[in-house]
């Protein structure tokens, strides 16, 4: 039921015996890389392989998204949807204990091999709904990094997203935080000619997802309405730039970008893009009009569980 890779514990109690999704043969390549190379060697591997999947799963830039979250050495963290461990190692550096939930055994093996030096990681392999019923501990931090948009796949409810939000918040202790990173449906890059990240077609999110099921992203106003409906009033929005996947700068409502700062706008490397206008110039117009939070490409949202 359990396996140990280095110091990392893999718990298969909830695993069905079959991975329900995969990126294909590249996952075998990723496993070979992390078994054969140390973390400090990964940038060289990324540069040599010239593969989007290898860049996405192994780049250390990914972990910047939680760098500013004030997780301390006394804190316990629940990472839902840990994937191949791009964020897990940074969480392990910051926290006392990291409990990961990941549906894929293959990805969990990649995570465990990549982060084998940390003795404070346990990966629960299996479906979130099955595992969640057994999670009776409250965590200081729960993270949903690139996960919330798939709530319809985890929750059977008329309002899957609202139900998922409440369910996840039930595992945040009083005084703790839920940390969500997700694309902004109205992000400027989608107007400028980038494909919707999950569906892979142009304008799908902007048009309200008329041709797709199973994934949704939201505007800032939609998020605020959803949080209000769920009864959460203590939250903050941050704006990772260029986006939450490869964040280089983190803006907030107290420190928004200034004209001329947003010049790194071609970061969608997984698919071809149109180039319908000069994003930097349009961003300057948006900034002058005070509308940047509405058109930022991604959100990082911290939701506090009141005392």
C-alpha positions as CSV (number, residue, x, y, z in Angstrom):
1,X,0.0,0.0,0.0
2,X,3.0,2.3,0.5
3,X,6.3,2.8,-1.3
4,X,9.2,4.9,-0.4
5,X,11.4,6.7,-3.0
6,X,14.3,8.4,-1.2
7,X,12.6,10.1,1.7
8,X,9.2,10.6,0.0
9,X,6.3,8.3,0.9
10,X,3.9,7.2,-1.9
11,X,0.5,6.0,-0.5
12,X,-1.5,3.8,-2.8
13,X,-4.4,3.1,-0.5
14,X,-6.8,5.0,-2.8
15,X,-5.2,4.1,-6.1
16,X,-7.6,2.3,-8.6
17,X,-4.7,0.6,-10.4
18,X,-5.1,2.6,-13.6
19,X,-4.0,6.1,-14.5
20,X,-7.0,7.9,-16.0
21,X,-5.0,10.6,-17.8
22,X,-1.5,11.0,-19.2
23,X,0.6,13.2,-21.4
24,X,1.8,10.1,-23.2
25,X,5.4,8.9,-23.8
26,X,6.9,12.2,-22.5
27,X,6.0,11.1,-19.0
28,X,8.5,8.2,-19.3
29,X,11.1,10.7,-20.5
30,X,10.3,12.9,-17.5
31,X,10.7,10.0,-15.1
32,X,14.1,9.0,-16.7
33,X,15.3,12.6,-16.4
34,X,14.4,13.0,-12.7
35,X,15.9,9.6,-11.9
36,X,19.1,10.4,-13.6
37,X,19.7,14.1,-12.9
38,X,19.7,16.4,-9.9
39,X,17.5,19.5,-9.6
40,X,20.4,21.9,-10.4
41,X,20.9,20.0,-13.7
42,X,17.4,20.4,-15.0
43,X,17.8,23.8,-16.7
44,X,20.5,22.3,-18.9
45,X,18.2,19.4,-19.7
46,X,15.4,21.7,-20.6
47,X,17.6,23.7,-22.9
48,X,18.8,20.6,-24.7
49,X,15.5,18.8,-25.1
50,X,13.6,21.8,-26.5
51,X,10.2,20.3,-25.4
52,X,7.3,22.2,-24.1
53,X,6.2,19.4,-21.8
54,X,9.7,19.1,-20.3
55,X,9.9,22.8,-19.8
56,X,6.5,23.0,-18.3
57,X,6.9,20.1,-15.8
58,X,10.5,20.7,-14.8
59,X,11.2,24.4,-14.9
60,X,12.0,25.9,-11.5
61,X,10.2,29.1,-12.5
62,X,6.9,27.3,-11.9
63,X,7.4,27.3,-8.2
64,X,7.6,31.1,-8.1
65,X,3.9,31.1,-7.8
66,X,4.0,30.2,-4.1
67,X,7.3,31.9,-3.2
68,X,5.5,34.9,-1.6
69,X,3.0,32.8,0.4
70,X,4.0,33.0,4.1
71,X,4.2,29.3,4.7
72,X,6.3,28.6,7.8
73,X,8.2,25.7,9.2
74,X,5.4,24.9,11.6
75,X,2.8,24.7,8.9
76,X,1.1,21.7,7.3
77,X,0.2,22.0,3.6
78,X,-2.3,20.0,1.5
79,X,-1.4,20.2,-2.2
80,X,-4.3,19.1,-4.4
81,X,-3.3,18.1,-7.9
82,X,0.5,17.9,-7.3
83,X,1.3,16.6,-10.9
84,X,4.9,16.0,-11.5
85,X,6.1,18.0,-8.5
86,X,6.9,21.4,-10.0
87,X,5.5,23.1,-6.8
88,X,6.0,20.3,-4.3
89,X,9.7,20.8,-3.7
90,X,9.3,24.5,-2.9
91,X,6.4,23.7,-0.5
92,X,8.6,21.1,1.2
93,X,11.3,23.7,1.7
94,X,8.9,26.1,3.3
95,X,6.6,23.8,5.4
96,X,6.7,21.3,8.2
97,X,4.7,18.7,6.3
98,X,3.3,18.5,2.7
99,X,0.5,16.1,1.8
100,X,0.0,15.7,-1.9
101,X,-3.1,14.4,-3.7
102,X,-2.5,13.2,-7.3
103,X,-4.7,11.0,-9.5
104,X,-1.8,9.7,-11.6
105,X,0.7,7.1,-10.3
106,X,3.1,7.9,-13.1
107,X,3.2,11.6,-12.2
108,X,3.5,10.8,-8.6
109,X,6.6,8.7,-9.3
110,X,8.0,11.7,-11.2
111,X,7.3,13.9,-8.3
112,X,8.8,11.5,-5.7
113,X,12.0,11.0,-7.7
114,X,12.4,14.7,-8.3
115,X,11.9,15.6,-4.6
116,X,13.3,12.4,-3.0
117,X,15.6,14.4,-0.7
118,X,12.7,15.9,1.3
119,X,11.5,13.8,4.3
120,X,8.3,15.8,4.8
121,X,6.3,14.8,1.7
122,X,3.6,12.1,1.4
123,X,1.8,11.6,-1.9
124,X,-1.7,10.1,-1.7
125,X,-2.3,8.6,-5.2
126,X,-5.9,8.4,-6.2
127,X,-9.1,10.3,-6.9
128,X,-9.7,13.4,-4.8
129,X,-13.3,12.5,-3.9
130,X,-12.2,9.1,-2.5
131,X,-9.3,10.6,-0.5
132,X,-11.1,13.7,0.7
133,X,-13.5,11.6,2.8
134,X,-10.6,10.4,4.9
135,X,-8.9,13.8,5.3
136,X,-10.0,14.7,8.9
137,X,-7.1,17.0,9.5
138,X,-7.3,20.7,9.0
139,X,-4.3,22.2,7.1
140,X,-2.7,25.6,7.5
141,X,-2.5,26.0,3.7
142,X,-4.3,24.2,0.9
143,X,-3.2,24.8,-2.6
144,X,-5.1,24.5,-5.9
145,X,-2.5,25.4,-8.6
146,X,-4.0,24.9,-12.0
147,X,-6.7,22.6,-10.5
148,X,-9.9,24.6,-9.7
149,X,-10.9,24.9,-13.4
150,X,-11.5,21.1,-13.5
151,X,-13.9,21.1,-10.6
152,X,-16.7,19.6,-12.8
153,X,-14.5,16.5,-13.1
154,X,-14.2,16.1,-9.3
155,X,-17.6,17.1,-8.0
156,X,-21.1,15.9,-8.9
157,X,-23.3,18.9,-8.1
158,X,-25.3,21.5,-10.0
159,X,-22.8,24.2,-9.0
160,X,-19.7,22.1,-9.1
161,X,-17.3,25.1,-8.7
162,X,-19.1,26.5,-5.6
163,X,-19.4,23.0,-4.1
164,X,-15.7,22.3,-4.8
165,X,-14.7,25.6,-3.2
166,X,-16.6,24.9,0.0
167,X,-15.4,21.3,0.1
168,X,-11.7,22.3,-0.2
169,X,-12.2,25.1,2.3
170,X,-13.5,22.6,4.8
171,X,-9.9,21.3,5.1
172,X,-8.4,24.7,5.9
173,X,-8.0,25.3,9.6
174,X,-9.2,28.4,11.3
175,X,-6.8,31.2,10.5
176,X,-5.4,29.2,7.5
177,X,-5.6,30.0,3.8
178,X,-6.7,28.4,0.5
179,X,-4.3,29.4,-2.3
180,X,-5.7,29.3,-5.9
181,X,-3.8,29.9,-9.1
182,X,-5.8,30.0,-12.3
183,X,-6.1,31.7,-15.7
184,X,-8.3,34.8,-16.1
185,X,-11.0,34.1,-18.6
186,X,-10.6,37.7,-19.8
187,X,-6.8,37.7,-19.9
188,X,-5.4,40.1,-22.5
189,X,-3.4,37.3,-24.2
190,X,-6.7,35.6,-25.3
191,X,-7.9,38.8,-27.0
192,X,-4.5,39.2,-28.6
193,X,-4.5,35.7,-30.2
194,X,-3.5,33.0,-27.7
195,X,-5.5,29.9,-27.7
196,X,-7.5,28.9,-24.6
197,X,-5.1,27.0,-22.4
198,X,-7.2,23.9,-21.8
199,X,-9.4,23.5,-24.9
200,X,-6.7,24.7,-27.4
201,X,-9.0,26.8,-29.5
202,X,-9.2,30.5,-30.1
203,X,-11.7,32.6,-28.0
204,X,-13.3,29.7,-26.3
205,X,-13.2,31.3,-22.9
206,X,-14.0,34.8,-24.1
207,X,-17.1,33.4,-25.8
208,X,-18.2,31.6,-22.6
209,X,-17.1,28.0,-23.5
210,X,-20.0,27.3,-25.9
211,X,-18.3,24.3,-27.5
212,X,-16.7,22.5,-24.5
213,X,-17.4,20.8,-21.2
214,X,-15.4,19.9,-18.1
215,X,-13.3,23.0,-17.7
216,X,-14.0,26.6,-16.9
217,X,-12.0,29.7,-16.0
218,X,-13.5,32.9,-14.6
219,X,-13.2,36.7,-14.7
220,X,-12.4,38.6,-11.5
221,X,-16.0,39.7,-11.1
222,X,-17.1,36.1,-11.5
223,X,-14.6,35.1,-8.8
224,X,-15.8,37.8,-6.4
225,X,-19.5,36.7,-6.9
226,X,-18.5,33.1,-6.3
227,X,-16.6,33.9,-3.2
228,X,-19.5,36.0,-1.9
229,X,-22.0,33.3,-2.7
230,X,-19.9,30.8,-0.7
231,X,-19.7,33.2,2.3
232,X,-16.0,34.1,2.0
233,X,-15.2,37.8,2.4
234,X,-11.6,37.8,3.5
235,X,-9.6,37.3,0.3
236,X,-7.0,39.0,-1.8
237,X,-6.2,38.9,-5.5
238,X,-2.7,38.9,-6.9
239,X,-1.7,39.1,-10.6
240,X,1.2,36.9,-11.7
241,X,2.9,38.1,-14.9
242,X,3.2,36.9,-17.6
243,X,0.9,34.3,-16.0
244,X,0.8,31.8,-13.1
245,X,2.6,29.0,-15.0
246,X,5.8,30.9,-15.4
247,X,5.5,33.9,-13.1
248,X,8.3,36.5,-13.1
249,X,6.5,39.3,-11.3
250,X,3.6,39.2,-8.8
251,X,1.4,42.4,-8.8
252,X,-1.3,43.2,-6.3
253,X,-4.1,45.8,-5.9
254,X,-1.6,47.7,-3.8
255,X,1.2,47.5,-6.4
256,X,-0.1,47.4,-9.9
257,X,2.1,47.6,-13.0
258,X,3.2,50.9,-14.5
259,X,3.1,51.8,-18.2
260,X,6.1,50.3,-20.0
261,X,6.6,47.4,-17.6
262,X,4.7,44.6,-19.3
263,X,6.9,43.6,-22.2
264,X,7.2,39.9,-21.9
265,X,4.0,38.8,-23.5
266,X,4.9,35.8,-25.8
267,X,5.0,33.1,-23.2
268,X,2.5,30.7,-24.6
269,X,5.1,28.3,-26.0
270,X,2.9,25.2,-26.2
271,X,0.8,26.3,-29.1
272,X,0.9,28.6,-32.1
273,X,-0.6,32.1,-31.5
274,X,-2.0,34.8,-33.6
275,X,-0.6,38.3,-33.2
276,X,-3.6,40.6,-33.6
277,X,-2.1,43.7,-31.8
278,X,0.9,45.0,-29.8
279,X,0.0,43.7,-26.3
280,X,2.5,46.0,-24.6
281,X,0.8,49.1,-26.1
282,X,-2.6,47.8,-25.2
283,X,-1.5,47.0,-21.7
284,X,-0.3,50.6,-21.3
285,X,-3.8,51.8,-22.3
286,X,-5.4,49.4,-19.9
287,X,-3.1,50.5,-17.1
288,X,-3.8,54.2,-17.7
289,X,-7.6,53.4,-17.6
290,X,-7.1,51.5,-14.2
291,X,-8.4,48.2,-15.7
292,X,-5.3,46.0,-15.3
293,X,-6.9,43.6,-12.7
294,X,-9.7,42.9,-15.1
295,X,-7.3,41.9,-18.0
296,X,-4.4,40.3,-16.1
297,X,-3.7,36.9,-17.7
298,X,-3.8,35.0,-14.4
299,X,-4.9,35.3,-10.8
300,X,-3.4,34.1,-7.6
301,X,-6.1,34.3,-4.9
302,X,-5.6,33.8,-1.2
303,X,-8.8,33.0,0.7
304,X,-8.6,33.2,4.5
305,X,-10.6,31.0,6.8
306,X,-11.8,33.4,9.5
307,X,-11.0,32.8,13.2
